[in-house]
Amino acid sequence: MEQKYILTHDLGTSGNKGALFDLNLNLISQIKEEYPLEYPKPGWAEQNADYYWNAIKKATHILIQKNNVNPEQILALSFDCQMNCTVPIDKDGYPLMSCINWLDTRAATITRKFSKGIIKISGFGLRNLLMFLKITGGAPGHNGKDPISHIIWIKENLPEIYEKTFKFLSVKDFIIYRCTNNAVTSRDLGNTSWMMDSNIDKFIWSDKILTKFKIDKEKLPQIRKATEIAGELTTNASEDLGLKTGLPVLVGSGDLTSSAIGSGAILDNQPIICLGTADWVAAHTSERLKDLLHYTGSICSSQDNYLCISKQETGAACLDWIINQMFRADIERFKENKNDFYSYLDSTVEKTEAGAKNLLFTPWMFGERSPLNNSNVRGGFYNLGLNHERDDLLRSIYEGVAYNIKWALIYIEKLIGKTKEIKFIGGGAKSDVWCQIIADILNRNIIQMEDPDLAAAKGSAIISMVGLGILNNFADAIPLIRIKNKFTPNSENKSVYDKLFGEYLKIYKRNKDMFRNLNP
């Protein structure tokens, strides 16, 4: 019998990963097509939306040709994407401006609308806060990084764009529209726009929120389940992609919720750590759990439940930063051997003593979202001395990201209960050294998943298989998701890490006035 496949595209911050899976979730082939993130003004972060379509076209053609696949063998096309981005399109599906990225803080001043009121809690006016909590289960951040703030900013600052906008879409929904001419979004992305009623019997746009902030409902896409069919591939799109006309295109989900499925932690209260450009700690739950003070709460998952999550802005992006600043000669030395270069970094960290000679690094390189929500905060090295070398700075970045993750885990475990082991995914999870450091600092067993950087793609494939009826439910996918390794805490490092983590927790309070003064 002819082999059948699911084709997925993971539209991330730095590029698109195309992947081809068989129906047993075996990876047949993958490819990444990179695209840039641009910073045209202080606090702005955006991308040309055409990059996404071009990357998908190129990746699709390469996967088909490289693996000699007949388009008839592909059963479905599914996308996931970086979340909390905004692309305004016209009726023909063309972007009216660059996509506002999830790192963008241009709309930070818009959040004054949420803070109105005599009584304030966590910077929100009490009445607005209670409204958001009741309807969405959470609330927009103070840094303007959410779609509701993006849309209001566009309306106030670019009224001609707002008027011309047919639909405000996320990254994957923009691509779905190009594929099907249907404007749809998934529950998770609707929820994290902070304009959707996420109560278990609702999952619809909130008329109350839209009316209050004067956002036109007709400019928003239809909300659908991740496992539903968004539409069929049009003739024009099929010609562009080299796929068959009429191919089912799934609604899919954001990369975060898709990764949670691909991690294998599909059942309730099983914690997950994802370390990519950003990082997060999460667990599926049957209830909308929340800790507003630490910007930790529940969003709609790819299933019919919720994902309780603490999301942090910059994880492995901090490693990218130090590579570009201090390891350029090494990049040149390894040239195209990327895997060898990262192995070299890992071996360097492994040879450096735990605690990096009492050097602390805070990974707040572009503001922070959780467990502190502050767009002004910035990263830094603390207790830096003449005794420190480049290798110490590198190790302190691995450890600093781990301290930040531990900080988030504290509040997740207060909501879901303590656990002994945690599934670990994302590009950072490919590093055995980082796995061990996180195991030591968190004092938890860390389960390194196979192909951890493909968790989102695996999740998209699973969503497709559930949607097509190939799998009866999400739990049926658990045996298909494999573990690579298990890391247990090294007790010899506990005392040094406990001491340094205690100091890490004090850094923000000691410096928040400085951050406010330097980064208004």
C-alpha positions as CSV (number, residue, x, y, z in Angstrom):
1,M,0.0,0.0,0.0
2,E,1.3,3.5,-0.9
3,Q,2.7,5.4,2.1
4,K,0.6,8.4,3.3
5,Y,1.9,11.5,5.0
6,I,1.0,14.6,7.0
7,L,2.7,17.9,6.0
8,T,3.2,20.5,8.7
9,H,4.8,23.9,8.8
10,D,6.0,25.5,12.1
11,L,6.1,29.3,11.5
12,G,8.5,30.4,14.2
13,T,10.2,33.7,15.1
14,S,13.4,33.0,13.1
15,G,12.0,30.8,10.3
16,N,9.6,28.1,9.1
17,K,10.3,24.4,9.8
18,G,8.6,22.2,7.2
19,A,8.2,18.6,8.2
20,L,6.8,15.4,6.7
21,F,5.5,12.7,9.0
22,D,4.1,9.3,8.3
23,L,0.9,8.1,10.1
24,N,3.0,6.6,13.0
25,L,4.5,10.0,13.7
26,N,7.9,9.0,12.2
27,L,9.7,12.0,10.8
28,I,10.4,11.4,7.2
29,S,12.1,14.7,6.4
30,Q,12.4,18.3,7.7
31,I,13.8,21.6,6.4
32,K,14.1,25.1,7.9
33,E,13.8,28.3,5.8
34,E,14.9,31.3,7.8
35,Y,13.6,34.8,7.6
36,P,14.6,38.0,9.5
37,L,13.1,39.8,12.5
38,E,13.4,43.5,12.1
39,Y,13.6,46.3,14.7
40,P,12.8,49.5,12.8
41,K,12.3,51.6,16.0
42,P,13.0,51.2,19.7
43,G,10.6,48.7,21.1
44,W,9.3,47.7,17.7
45,A,9.7,44.1,16.3
46,E,8.1,43.2,13.0
47,Q,8.4,40.9,10.0
48,N,7.3,41.2,6.3
49,A,4.4,38.8,6.2
50,D,5.4,37.8,2.6
51,Y,8.4,36.0,4.2
52,Y,6.0,33.4,5.7
53,W,4.4,32.4,2.4
54,N,7.7,32.4,0.5
55,A,9.3,30.2,3.2
56,I,6.4,27.8,3.1
57,K,6.5,27.6,-0.7
58,K,10.2,26.8,-0.7
59,A,10.1,24.3,2.1
60,T,7.1,22.5,0.6
61,H,8.8,22.1,-2.8
62,I,12.1,20.9,-1.3
63,L,10.3,18.3,0.9
64,I,8.3,16.9,-2.0
65,Q,11.2,16.8,-4.4
66,K,13.8,15.6,-1.9
67,N,11.6,12.6,-0.8
68,N,10.1,11.9,-4.2
69,V,6.6,12.3,-2.8
70,N,3.5,12.2,-4.9
71,P,1.2,15.0,-3.8
72,E,-1.6,12.4,-3.7
73,Q,0.2,10.7,-0.8
74,I,-0.3,13.8,1.4
75,L,-3.5,13.6,3.4
76,A,-3.5,17.0,5.1
77,L,-1.7,20.3,5.5
78,S,-1.4,21.8,9.0
79,F,0.3,25.0,10.4
80,D,1.3,26.2,13.8
81,C,2.9,29.6,14.5
82,Q,4.5,32.0,16.8
83,M,1.7,33.4,18.9
84,N,0.4,37.0,19.7
85,C,1.4,38.4,16.3
86,T,-0.9,40.6,14.2
87,V,-1.2,40.8,10.4
88,P,-3.9,43.1,9.0
89,I,-5.0,41.9,5.5
90,D,-7.2,43.2,2.7
91,K,-10.0,41.2,1.1
92,D,-7.5,39.7,-1.4
93,G,-5.4,38.4,1.5
94,Y,-2.5,40.8,1.0
95,P,-0.9,42.3,4.2
96,L,-1.5,46.0,4.7
97,M,1.6,46.4,6.8
98,S,4.4,44.4,8.4
99,C,3.3,41.8,10.9
100,I,3.6,43.1,14.5
101,N,5.6,40.5,16.3
102,W,5.0,39.1,19.8
103,L,8.2,40.9,21.0
104,D,6.9,44.3,19.9
105,T,6.1,46.9,22.7
106,R,5.0,49.8,20.6
107,A,1.5,49.5,22.0
108,A,2.6,49.6,25.7
109,T,0.9,53.0,26.1
110,I,-2.4,51.5,24.9
111,T,-2.5,49.5,28.1
112,R,-3.5,52.7,30.0
113,K,-7.0,51.9,28.8
114,F,-6.9,48.7,30.9
115,S,-5.6,50.5,34.0
116,K,-8.4,53.1,34.3
117,G,-10.2,53.1,37.6
118,I,-9.9,54.4,41.1
119,I,-9.1,51.0,42.6
120,K,-6.1,49.2,40.9
121,I,-4.8,45.7,41.3
122,S,-1.5,44.7,39.6
123,G,-1.8,47.9,37.5
124,F,-5.3,47.2,36.2
125,G,-8.4,49.1,37.0
126,L,-10.5,46.8,39.2
127,R,-13.6,46.8,36.9
128,N,-11.5,46.1,33.8
129,L,-9.6,43.4,35.5
130,L,-12.7,41.6,36.8
131,M,-14.2,41.8,33.3
132,F,-11.2,40.3,31.6
133,L,-10.8,37.6,34.2
134,K,-14.5,36.5,34.0
135,I,-14.5,36.5,30.2
136,T,-11.0,35.5,29.1
137,G,-9.6,33.8,32.2
138,G,-6.7,36.2,32.2
139,A,-5.8,39.7,31.0
140,P,-3.6,41.6,28.6
141,G,0.0,42.4,29.6
142,H,1.2,45.8,30.6
143,N,3.8,45.7,27.8
144,G,1.4,46.0,24.8
145,K,2.5,42.7,23.3
146,D,-1.0,41.2,22.9
147,P,-3.2,41.4,19.7
148,I,-5.9,43.5,21.5
149,S,-3.3,46.2,22.1
150,H,-1.9,45.8,18.6
151,I,-5.3,46.4,17.0
152,I,-6.1,49.4,19.2
153,W,-2.7,50.9,18.4
154,I,-3.3,50.5,14.7
155,K,-6.8,52.1,15.0
156,E,-5.3,55.1,16.9
157,N,-2.1,55.6,15.0
158,L,-2.8,54.2,11.5
159,P,-6.6,54.8,11.1
160,E,-6.3,54.3,7.3
161,I,-4.9,50.8,7.8
162,Y,-7.6,50.0,10.3
163,E,-10.3,51.1,7.9
164,K,-8.9,49.1,5.0
165,T,-8.4,45.9,7.1
166,F,-10.6,43.0,6.1
167,K,-9.3,40.8,8.9
168,F,-6.7,40.9,11.7
169,L,-5.0,37.5,11.6
170,S,-2.2,35.7,13.3
171,V,0.7,34.3,11.3
172,K,-0.8,30.8,10.7
173,D,-4.2,32.2,10.0
174,F,-2.8,34.6,7.4
175,I,-1.3,31.5,5.7
176,I,-4.6,29.6,6.0
177,Y,-6.3,32.4,4.3
178,R,-3.8,32.3,1.5
179,C,-4.4,28.6,1.2
180,T,-8.2,28.4,1.5
181,N,-9.7,32.0,1.3
182,N,-11.2,31.3,4.7
183,A,-10.6,33.6,7.6
184,V,-10.4,31.4,10.7
185,T,-8.4,31.2,13.9
186,S,-8.0,28.6,16.7
187,R,-9.3,28.9,20.2
188,D,-5.9,29.3,21.7
189,L,-5.0,32.3,19.5
190,G,-8.5,33.8,20.1
191,N,-8.0,33.4,23.8
192,T,-4.5,35.0,23.9
193,S,-5.8,38.0,21.9
194,W,-7.8,38.7,25.1
195,M,-10.9,39.4,23.1
196,M,-12.5,35.9,23.3
197,D,-14.8,34.4,25.9
198,S,-12.8,31.3,26.9
199,N,-15.5,29.8,29.3
200,I,-16.0,26.1,28.5
201,D,-19.4,26.6,26.9
202,K,-18.5,29.8,24.9
203,F,-15.3,30.1,22.8
204,I,-16.7,33.1,20.9
205,W,-15.6,36.7,20.5
206,S,-16.7,38.8,23.5
207,D,-19.2,41.5,22.5
208,K,-18.6,43.2,25.8
209,I,-14.8,43.5,25.4
210,L,-15.1,44.5,21.7
211,T,-17.7,47.1,22.4
212,K,-15.7,48.6,25.4
213,F,-12.6,49.0,23.3
214,K,-14.4,49.9,20.0
215,I,-13.0,47.0,18.0
216,D,-15.1,45.9,15.0
217,K,-16.1,42.2,15.3
218,E,-16.4,41.8,11.5
219,K,-12.7,42.5,11.3
220,L,-11.9,39.3,13.3
221,P,-11.8,35.7,11.9
222,Q,-14.2,32.9,12.8
223,I,-13.1,30.9,15.9
224,R,-12.8,27.1,15.3
225,K,-11.3,24.0,17.1
226,A,-7.7,23.1,16.2
227,T,-8.9,19.7,14.8
228,E,-11.5,21.2,12.4
229,I,-10.9,21.6,8.7
230,A,-10.3,25.3,7.9
231,G,-11.0,24.7,4.2
232,E,-9.5,23.1,1.1
233,L,-6.5,24.1,-0.8
234,T,-7.5,26.5,-3.6
235,T,-6.3,26.0,-7.2
236,N,-4.0,29.1,-6.9
237,A,-2.5,27.9,-3.6
238,S,-2.0,24.4,-4.9
239,E,-0.1,25.7,-7.9
240,D,2.1,27.8,-5.7
241,L,2.8,24.9,-3.3
242,G,2.9,22.0,-5.7
243,L,0.1,20.2,-3.7
244,K,-3.2,18.8,-4.9
245,T,-6.2,21.1,-5.1
246,G,-8.8,20.3,-2.4
247,L,-6.2,19.1,0.1
248,P,-7.7,19.5,3.6
249,V,-6.1,22.3,5.6
250,L,-6.5,22.1,9.4
251,V,-7.2,25.0,11.7
252,G,-4.2,24.0,13.7
253,S,-3.0,26.0,16.7
254,G,-0.2,28.3,18.0
255,D,3.3,26.8,18.3
256,L,3.0,26.9,22.1
257,T,-0.2,24.8,22.4
258,S,0.9,22.5,19.5
259,S,4.2,21.9,21.2
260,A,2.4,21.0,24.4
261,I,0.7,18.2,22.4
262,G,3.9,17.2,20.7
263,S,5.7,16.9,24.1
264,G,3.7,13.9,25.0
265,A,2.4,15.5,28.2
266,I,-1.1,15.3,26.9
267,L,-2.9,14.2,30.2
268,D,-3.8,16.7,32.9
269,N,-1.2,18.1,35.4
270,Q,1.8,16.8,33.5
271,P,4.4,19.6,33.4
272,I,6.3,20.7,30.3
273,I,9.3,23.0,29.8
274,C,9.9,24.4,26.4
275,L,13.2,26.2,25.7
276,G,13.3,27.9,22.3
277,T,13.8,31.5,21.4
278,A,11.4,32.1,24.3
279,D,10.7,29.6,27.0
280,W,7.7,28.5,29.0
281,V,6.5,26.1,31.7
282,A,3.0,24.6,31.3
283,A,0.6,21.7,32.0
284,H,-2.8,20.7,30.6
285,T,-5.6,21.2,33.0
286,S,-9.4,20.8,33.0
287,E,-9.9,24.2,34.7
288,R,-8.9,27.8,34.0
289,L,-6.3,28.0,36.8
290,K,-4.6,31.4,37.3
291,D,-2.1,33.4,39.4
292,L,-2.7,37.0,38.2
293,L,0.1,38.5,40.4
294,H,2.7,36.4,38.5
295,Y,1.1,36.6,35.1
296,T,0.5,32.8,35.1
297,G,-2.8,31.4,33.9
298,S,-4.7,29.2,31.6
299,I,-5.4,29.5,27.9
300,C,-7.4,27.3,25.6
301,S,-5.3,24.3,24.5
302,S,-5.4,22.3,21.2
303,Q,-7.6,19.8,23.0
304,D,-11.0,20.6,24.6
305,N,-9.3,21.8,27.8
306,Y,-6.8,24.4,29.0
307,L,-3.1,24.9,29.2
308,C,-1.9,26.5,32.4
309,I,1.3,28.4,31.5
310,S,4.0,30.8,32.6
311,K,5.6,32.2,29.4
312,Q,9.0,34.0,29.4
313,E,10.2,36.3,26.7
314,T,13.8,35.3,26.0
315,G,15.3,31.8,26.6
316,A,17.7,30.4,23.9
317,A,17.7,33.9,22.4
318,C,20.1,34.8,25.1
319,L,22.5,32.1,23.9
320,D,22.2,33.5,20.4
321,W,23.1,36.9,21.8
322,I,26.4,35.8,23.4
323,I,27.3,33.8,20.4
324,N,27.0,36.9,18.2
325,Q,29.0,39.0,20.7
326,M,31.7,36.7,21.9
327,F,32.0,33.6,19.6
328,R,32.2,35.1,16.1
329,A,35.6,33.6,15.5
330,D,34.3,30.2,16.5
331,I,31.3,30.5,14.2
332,E,33.7,31.1,11.4
333,R,35.9,28.2,12.5
334,F,33.0,25.8,12.4
335,K,31.3,27.5,9.4
336,E,28.5,25.2,8.2
337,N,28.9,22.6,10.9
338,K,26.2,24.0,13.2
339,N,25.8,20.8,15.2
340,D,29.6,20.7,15.9
341,F,29.5,24.4,16.9
342,Y,26.8,23.8,19.5
343,S,28.6,20.6,20.7
344,Y,31.7,22.9,21.2
345,L,29.6,25.3,23.3
346,D,28.2,22.5,25.4
347,S,31.6,21.0,26.0
348,T,32.9,24.5,27.0
349,V,30.0,24.8,29.5
350,E,30.6,21.3,30.9
351,K,34.2,22.1,31.7
352,T,33.3,25.3,33.5
353,E,32.4,24.9,37.2
354,A,28.8,25.0,38.4
355,G,27.7,28.4,39.5
356,A,30.2,30.1,37.1
357,K,32.3,31.4,40.0
358,N,29.2,33.0,41.6
359,L,28.3,34.9,38.4
360,L,24.5,35.5,37.8
361,F,22.8,36.3,34.6
362,T,19.2,37.5,34.2
363,P,17.7,36.6,30.7
364,W,15.3,39.6,30.5
365,M,16.8,40.7,27.2
366,F,13.6,42.2,25.8
367,G,11.4,42.8,28.8
368,E,9.7,40.0,30.7
369,R,6.2,38.5,30.8
370,S,6.1,36.0,33.7
371,P,6.4,35.6,36.6
372,L,7.1,39.4,36.4
373,N,5.3,41.4,33.7
374,N,7.5,44.4,32.9
375,S,8.5,45.6,29.4
376,N,11.2,47.9,31.0
377,V,13.3,45.1,32.6
378,R,16.5,44.1,31.0
379,G,19.1,41.4,31.3
380,G,22.5,41.6,32.9
381,F,25.5,39.9,34.5
382,Y,25.7,40.4,38.3
383,N,28.8,39.9,40.5
384,L,31.0,40.1,37.4
385,G,34.7,40.3,38.4
386,L,38.2,40.3,36.8
387,N,38.4,36.6,37.7
388,H,35.6,35.8,35.2
389,E,36.4,34.5,31.7
390,R,34.3,34.2,28.6
391,D,33.5,30.6,29.5
392,D,32.0,31.7,32.8
393,L,29.8,34.2,31.0
394,L,28.6,31.4,28.7
395,R,27.8,29.0,31.5
396,S,26.0,31.8,33.5
397,I,23.6,32.2,30.5
398,Y,22.8,28.5,30.6
399,E,22.2,28.8,34.3
400,G,20.4,32.1,34.3
401,V,17.8,30.8,31.9
402,A,17.4,27.8,34.2
403,Y,16.9,30.1,37.2
404,N,14.2,32.0,35.4
405,I,12.5,28.7,34.4
406,K,12.7,27.6,38.1
407,W,11.0,30.9,39.1
408,A,8.2,30.2,36.7
409,L,7.9,26.5,37.9
410,I,7.3,27.7,41.4
411,Y,4.0,29.3,40.4
412,I,2.9,26.6,38.0
413,E,3.4,23.9,40.7
414,K,1.3,26.0,43.2
415,L,-1.5,25.6,40.7
416,I,-1.1,22.0,39.5
417,G,0.8,20.4,42.4
418,K,4.4,19.3,42.7
419,T,5.8,16.7,40.3
420,K,9.0,14.6,40.2
421,E,9.7,14.8,36.5
422,I,9.1,17.2,33.6
423,K,9.0,16.7,29.9
424,F,11.6,18.9,28.1
425,I,11.2,20.2,24.5
426,G,12.4,23.0,22.3
427,G,15.8,23.6,20.6
428,G,17.5,24.1,23.9
429,A,16.4,20.6,25.0
430,K,18.8,19.2,22.3
431,S,21.7,20.2,24.6
432,D,22.5,17.4,27.2
433,V,24.4,19.9,29.2
434,W,21.5,22.3,29.4
435,C,19.2,19.4,30.3
436,Q,21.5,18.5,33.2
437,I,21.8,22.1,34.4
438,I,18.0,22.5,34.5
439,A,17.7,19.1,36.3
440,D,20.2,20.4,38.9
441,I,18.7,23.8,39.4
442,L,15.1,22.7,39.4
443,N,15.9,19.6,41.4
444,R,13.6,17.6,39.1
445,N,14.0,14.7,36.8
446,I,14.2,16.1,33.2
447,I,12.8,14.0,30.4
448,Q,14.5,14.9,27.2
449,M,12.1,14.1,24.3
450,E,13.2,12.7,21.0
451,D,13.6,15.5,18.3
452,P,12.6,18.1,21.0
453,D,12.9,21.0,18.5
454,L,10.1,19.3,16.4
455,A,7.5,19.2,19.2
456,A,5.3,21.8,17.6
457,A,5.5,20.0,14.2
458,K,4.6,16.7,15.9
459,G,1.7,18.4,17.7
460,S,0.5,19.7,14.4
461,A,0.7,16.2,12.9
462,I,-1.2,14.8,15.8
463,I,-3.9,17.5,15.5
464,S,-4.3,16.6,11.8
465,M,-4.6,12.9,12.6
466,V,-7.2,13.5,15.3
467,G,-9.1,15.9,12.9
468,L,-9.0,13.3,10.1
469,G,-10.1,10.5,12.4
470,I,-6.8,8.6,12.0
471,L,-6.5,8.8,15.8
472,N,-9.6,8.5,18.0
473,N,-8.3,11.1,20.5
474,F,-5.2,12.9,21.6
475,A,-4.3,10.3,24.2
476,D,-3.9,7.7,21.4
477,A,-0.9,9.7,20.3
478,I,1.1,9.2,23.6
479,P,2.7,5.9,22.5
480,L,3.9,7.5,19.3
481,I,5.9,10.2,21.1
482,R,9.3,8.9,22.1
483,I,11.7,9.8,24.9
484,K,15.4,10.2,24.2
485,N,17.0,10.5,27.7
486,K,16.4,11.2,31.4
487,F,18.5,13.5,33.5
488,T,18.5,13.3,37.3
489,P,19.7,16.1,39.6
490,N,23.3,16.0,40.7
491,S,23.3,16.5,44.5
492,E,26.8,17.9,44.5
493,N,25.6,21.1,42.8
494,K,22.5,21.7,45.0
495,S,24.1,24.0,47.6
496,V,25.7,26.3,45.1
497,Y,22.6,26.5,43.0
498,D,20.3,27.1,45.9
499,K,22.4,30.0,47.1
500,L,22.6,31.6,43.7
501,F,18.9,31.1,43.1
502,G,18.1,32.9,46.4
503,E,20.2,35.9,45.2
504,Y,18.6,35.7,41.7
505,L,15.1,36.2,43.2
506,K,16.3,39.5,44.8
507,I,17.7,41.1,41.6
508,Y,14.5,42.5,40.2
509,K,13.3,44.2,43.4
510,R,16.8,45.7,43.9
511,N,16.9,47.1,40.4
512,K,13.3,47.8,39.2
513,D,13.6,51.6,39.7
514,M,16.8,51.5,37.6
515,F,15.0,49.6,34.8
516,R,12.1,52.1,34.9
517,N,14.4,55.1,34.7
518,L,16.6,53.6,31.9
519,N,13.9,52.1,29.8
520,P,10.8,54.2,29.9
